[in-house]
Amino acid sequence: MKFENSLFQFNRAQKSIPGGVNSPVRAFKSVNSSPIFIDSAKESYIYDIDGNRYIDFVASWGPMILGHANPRVINAIQVAATKGTSYGAPTILETELAELIKKMMINIEIIRMVNSGTEATMSAIRLARAYTKRDIIIKFNGCYHGHADSFLIKAGSGALTLATPDSPGVTKKTAEDTLIAEFNDFQSVEDIFNKYSDKIAAIILEPIPANMGVLMPDIKFLHFLREITYKHGSLLIFDEVITGFRISKGGAQQLFDIQPDITTLGKIIGGGLPVGAYGGRQEIMNLLAPVGPVYQAGTLSGNPLAMSAGLETLKIIDQNPNFYSELEDKSKYFQQKLQENIDANNIKAQINRIGSLMTVFFTDEKIVNSYQTAVTADRQKYAQFFKRALECGIYFAPSQFEAMFISASHTYEQLDYVINTIKTFDI
């Protein structure tokens, strides 16, 4: 494959945009390469400006569960756009999407639309602090909740060590209000509550971490988090920006039968357009202005184009009773065949999968379920794997520590092509 046009455009972009990209992982730095520039996409294919076609497993980092340019979604956007692109005033579309989300994700009683997952998570912790009248948030090492200051924090030498900023520009005072626990580690959470129980506003987590690669959660651990937050009067926030409507109709919370107090959403609920949302129990959500004193606002919140795309996407999912079972069968088939080839070639790698989310970790570890086991993965081997796949017309995430996504538009013929192609890789 040739990439001359993409390389030219990348060099051009770097003169006007930091690193040439508007989100760091797009720069392909972690796979020691230069990014491809996309021209168009349809169903499970994307096309770059050099005329190359790829089977897409990035899916715009999750939103494209139906595949790209779904005709019904595109039509809904076009109809909305002919009426106007933004009003800064209420529309029926916002209510219809909120009602459908509530129908599908039953733990949400009231929901507020915003413009991104980051906006949703930072608003959720503000709301949790206001509701509990406490300051401290617990997050988990390696879980990503967007780029708000409270989340760009790393752990010290132990779970009880006050955190230090993980990015320049985050103040030490902000970092002190975020404590770090280890995912799937009961004791690390108990230790923090034993020391700070009356100061902890909430635990926030991805119930299925997908931003250090897909990790396998211990379901007992997730239920333990629900119990310990109840016990200490803290809130449980599920960040389902990725898993919401990806794992099941009711998200990870339905899959694992857990009722969080607040849920954050994004990606799929915008049908590929910028969107976020957070919702939960009515008594908590009614603290938001204009009903209550907690202020949060946004000029483009509830944008009619995003609402139209998200509403149509969820309607398509909701109207197909076999949607998730078909997606599960396809994803399971893909994982099993890939793992068979990896094992047959004596490649040291483990595939983690839950539903249509999966990651290939190039590691000796047989169980990858924590930050510590995830970071044992060989990044150079993943980079080789990524480049070989790209040359063969297969577009995986340009980072070892991201997820791949199966969409409803992927065919078994495409999956077989990928499986048989990877069989030939010498990594």
Helices and strands as residue ranges (DSSP letters): H 4-13, G 18-20, G 24-27, G 29-31, E 38-42, E 45-48, E 53-56, G 59-61, H 71-83, H 92-104, E 110-114, H 117-132, E 136-140, G 149-151, E 153-154, E 164-165, H 172-175, E 178-181, H 186-196, G 197-199, E 200-205, H 219-232, E 235-239, H 251-256, E 262-266, G 267-270, E 276-280, H 282-285, H 304-319, H 323-344, E 350-354, E 357-361, H 371-374, H 379-391, E 394-395, E 404-405, H 412-422
